[in-house]
Amino acid sequence: MGDLVFIVPGIMAVLLLVSIFLRKHVIFFRKTLMPASIIAGMIGFILMNTGVIPVE
């Protein structure tokens, strides 16, 4: 349980960095003016529902 204090913010940081990269390089995200945090949330939602990120 104590490890989650460090793992969850790390996962959030990685998702945000990936979404910033995607927003910079994918024209669709740039043209729609979608914030990087929304993109990170969508990626996290997909990864949690597919079981890539385990949810306890």
N, C-alpha and C positions, 0 to 999 in steps of 0.2 A: 504494500500500500504506500509506503514512504517513497518508493522509487517513482511512482506516478507523478510526484511533484516535479520531477526533472524531465520525465519522458514526455508528458503532455505538452508543456511549452516548447519543447524541442520539435515535436511533430508539427505544432502550429507554426513555428518559425520556418521549418522546411517547406510547408505548404505555402506559406506567404511568399517565400523566395521563389518557389516554382511558379506561382501565379504572377509575380512581377515579371519574371522572364517570359512567360507566355503572353502577358499583356504587351510587352515590348516587341515581341516578334510575330505575333499572330494578328493579322490585319483586322479580323472580325472583332476581337476584343478592343482594339484601338478605336475602331470606328463607332462602336456602340457606347464608348466611354464607360464601360463597366469597371468598377473599382476592383483593385487587386484582392481586397479582402473578400468580396463576393465570389470571385473566381476560386480563391482558396477554400471557401466554405463549400462550394459545389464539389471541388475535388475531394475534400475531406468526407463529404456526405457519400460520394460514390465509393470511396475506398472503405468506409466503415460498413456500408451495406453489402459490399462484395466480400467482406471478410479479410481484406488485406490489413486493415488496422483493427486489431481485436478490441471489442467493446465488452467490458466486464460488468 
